[in-house]
Amino acid sequence: MIAKDRLRIEQSFHDHQARRRAPSFGITAALRFEDHWYLDHETWIRPALARLGEVADLPVLDYGCGHGMAAVVLARRGAKVTAFDLSPGYLAEAQRRAAANRVKIALVQADAERLPFADGSFARIWGNAILHHLDLRPAARELYRVLQPGGIAVFCEPWGANPLLAWARRRLPYRGKERTPDEQPLLPRHIRMLQEMFPSLQIEGHQLLSMARRVLRPGRLVAGLEWCDACLLGLAPSLGRFCRYVVLTLRR
């Protein structure tokens, strides 16, 4: 699929997602949230965001901002936040969410493979479930270009190297399974592409046994699986190759 068609399909898909939530956009109370609603909605978010370090007074980019919750959390921590997305629908939602939570965020419609920002614009970059939508080699070059020397970028991405999980993603029904035609979980070859620009890339796996929480209700079983994950991944980080998600830390 050529790049223009891929971008059009991605934008249309995410605009549709935003329209489904649009009835709540005009209700200020529905857009307000506490930080933990975002930080704890998945087990990797809080530890991943901590990898950015102190962000107060730093220029921070929310890379593929979606509904804008991460941008709000970063702004509350004192960051000077710019957020971009390909989808005008998502940007409209993010704007209303920022206003409802009384934070200032600069919102920009942009393609991650052709960013409209000057070289070295950002000290920190945050992204959640965005790289796996992209043509990664040009996106990595742009990411490197706009990150300041000494800057840190952190991304949380679905991982695809576990064959059993790959089968389940293809075959099993579960909530929130909607996907665009071209997105795919990251694989070792994508990591190698990123390492061309960021040789010191760090990768950390999340949700090994506890990936079952995708289909199980919260409770003792899920909590037990999360405890097992902490033990197993702590003792053998290489098991991360079988996890559901990875956290990538990139330093320029």
C-alpha positions in Angstrom: 0.0 0.0 0.0 1.4 3.4 -0.9 2.1 5.9 1.8 -0.7 8.3 0.9 -3.3 5.6 1.1 -1.9 4.2 4.3 -2.1 7.7 5.9 -5.6 8.2 4.7 -6.8 4.9 6.1 -5.1 5.5 9.5 -6.6 9.0 9.7 -10.1 7.8 8.8 -9.9 4.9 11.3 -8.9 7.2 14.2 -11.3 9.9 13.3 -14.0 7.3 13.5 -12.8 6.2 16.9 -13.0 9.9 18.1 -16.5 10.3 16.7 -17.7 7.4 18.8 -16.7 9.3 21.9 -17.7 12.7 20.6 -21.1 12.8 22.5 -19.1 13.2 25.7 -16.8 16.0 24.4 -19.3 18.7 25.4 -19.6 17.4 29.0 -16.8 19.0 30.9 -17.2 16.7 33.9 -16.8 13.6 31.6 -13.4 14.9 30.3 -11.9 15.6 33.7 -9.8 12.9 35.2 -7.2 12.2 37.9 -3.7 11.2 36.8 -4.0 7.6 38.1 -6.8 7.0 35.7 -4.2 7.2 32.9 -1.1 6.0 34.8 -2.7 2.8 36.0 -5.0 1.8 33.1 -2.3 -0.5 31.9 0.6 -2.0 34.0 3.4 -0.5 31.9 2.2 3.1 31.8 3.4 4.3 35.2 6.9 2.8 35.1 7.3 3.8 31.5 6.4 7.5 32.2 8.8 7.5 35.1 11.6 6.8 32.6 11.2 10.3 31.3 12.5 11.6 34.6 11.7 15.1 35.8 9.8 17.0 33.1 9.0 20.4 34.8 9.9 23.3 32.5 11.1 21.0 29.7 9.8 21.0 26.1 8.0 17.6 25.9 6.3 16.1 22.8 3.3 13.8 23.1 3.9 11.7 20.0 0.6 10.6 18.5 -1.4 12.0 21.4 -4.7 10.3 20.7 -7.3 11.4 23.3 -4.7 13.6 25.0 -4.7 12.1 28.5 -0.9 11.7 28.6 -0.5 15.3 27.4 -2.6 16.4 30.3 -0.6 14.3 32.8 2.7 15.7 31.5 1.4 19.3 31.6 0.3 18.8 35.2 3.9 17.9 36.0 5.0 21.2 34.7 6.1 20.2 31.2 5.8 22.6 28.2 3.7 20.1 26.2 3.3 20.0 22.4 1.0 17.1 21.2 0.6 16.0 17.7 -1.7 13.5 15.9 -2.6 12.6 12.4 -6.3 12.6 13.3 -8.2 15.9 13.5 -10.9 14.0 15.5 -8.4 13.0 18.2 -7.0 16.6 18.3 -10.4 18.0 18.8 -10.9 15.6 21.7 -7.5 16.4 23.2 -8.2 20.1 23.0 -11.5 19.7 24.9 -9.8 17.4 27.5 -7.0 19.9 28.0 -9.5 22.7 28.5 -11.6 20.7 30.9 -8.5 19.9 33.0 -7.3 23.5 32.8 -3.9 22.8 31.3 -2.2 24.4 28.3 -1.1 22.2 25.5 0.0 23.1 21.9 -1.8 20.8 19.5 -0.6 20.1 16.0 -1.9 17.9 13.2 1.1 16.1 11.7 2.5 12.9 10.1 5.1 11.3 12.3 7.2 10.5 9.3 7.4 14.2 8.3 7.3 16.2 11.5 6.9 20.0 11.3 9.2 20.8 14.2 12.7 22.3 14.2 15.8 20.1 14.9 16.3 19.5 18.6 12.9 20.9 19.6 12.2 18.5 22.5 14.0 17.3 25.6 11.6 14.5 26.2 9.2 12.5 23.9 6.4 10.2 25.0 4.5 7.8 22.8 2.0 5.0 23.6 1.0 2.5 21.0 2.0 4.6 18.0 5.3 3.3 16.5 3.7 0.1 15.3 1.4 2.2 13.0 4.4 3.8 11.2 6.9 3.2 8.5 9.5 2.9 11.1 12.8 3.8 9.3 11.7 7.4 8.3 9.8 7.8 11.5 13.0 7.0 13.5 15.0 9.5 11.5 12.5 12.2 12.3 12.3 11.2 15.9 16.1 11.5 16.2 16.1 14.9 14.4 13.6 16.6 16.8 15.0 15.1 20.0 17.6 17.3 21.7 21.1 15.9 22.3 20.9 14.2 25.6 17.2 13.9 25.3 15.1 10.9 26.2 12.2 9.3 24.3 10.0 6.6 25.8 7.5 4.4 23.8 5.1 1.7 24.9 4.4 -0.7 22.1 2.7 -4.1 21.4 5.2 -6.8 20.9 4.8 -9.6 18.3 7.6 -12.1 18.9 5.5 -14.6 21.0 4.0 -17.0 18.4 1.2 -18.1 20.8 0.2 -14.5 21.4 0.4 -13.7 17.7 -2.0 -16.6 17.1 -4.4 -15.3 19.8 -4.4 -11.8 18.3 -5.4 -13.2 15.0 -7.9 -15.8 16.1 -9.5 -14.9 19.4 -12.3 -12.3 19.9 -11.8 -9.8 22.7 -12.8 -6.3 23.6 -11.1 -3.5 21.7 -9.7 -5.6 19.0 -10.3 -3.1 16.2 -7.1 -2.5 14.1 -6.0 -0.7 11.0 -5.0 -2.8 8.1 -1.3 -1.9 8.2 -0.5 -1.8 11.9 1.4 -4.7 13.4 3.1 -5.4 16.7 6.8 -4.6 16.8 9.3 -7.4 16.0 13.1 -7.8 16.4 13.6 -6.3 12.9 11.8 -3.1 14.0 14.1 -2.9 17.0 17.1 -3.1 14.7 15.7 -0.2 12.6 15.4 1.9 15.7 18.9 1.0 16.8 20.3 2.4 13.6 19.4 5.8 15.0 19.5 5.0 18.7 22.2 2.4 19.4 21.8 2.5 23.1 18.1 1.6 22.9 16.7 -0.2 26.0 13.8 -2.6 25.8 11.7 -3.9 28.8 8.9 -6.5 28.5 5.6 -6.2 30.3 2.7 -8.6 30.8 4.1 -12.1 30.4 1.6 -14.4 32.3 -0.5 -11.4 33.2 -1.4 -10.8 29.5 -4.3 -13.0 30.5 -5.8 -9.8 32.0 -6.8 -8.9 28.5 -9.6 -11.4 28.8 -10.0 -11.9 32.5 -11.7 -9.7 35.0 -9.5 -8.0 37.7 -9.2 -10.1 40.8 -6.9 -12.4 42.8 -5.9 -14.5 39.7 -4.8 -11.4 37.7 -3.0 -10.0 40.8 -1.2 -13.3 41.2 -0.1 -13.4 37.6 1.2 -9.9 37.9 3.2 -10.9 41.0 4.6 -13.9 39.0 5.6 -11.6 36.2 7.5 -9.3 38.5 9.5 -12.2 39.8 10.1 -13.9 36.5 11.0 -10.8 34.5 13.2 -9.6 37.4 15.2 -12.8 37.4 15.2 -13.4 33.6 14.6 -10.1 31.6 15.2 -12.1 28.4 11.7 -13.5 28.9 10.5 -10.1 27.8 10.6 -11.5 24.2 7.5 -13.4 25.1 5.6 -10.5 26.6 2.5 -8.7 25.3 4.0 -5.2 25.4 7.5 -3.6 25.5 8.7 -0.2 26.8 11.5 1.3 24.6 13.8 3.9 26.0 15.7 5.9 23.4 18.5 8.4 24.2 20.1 10.7 21.8 
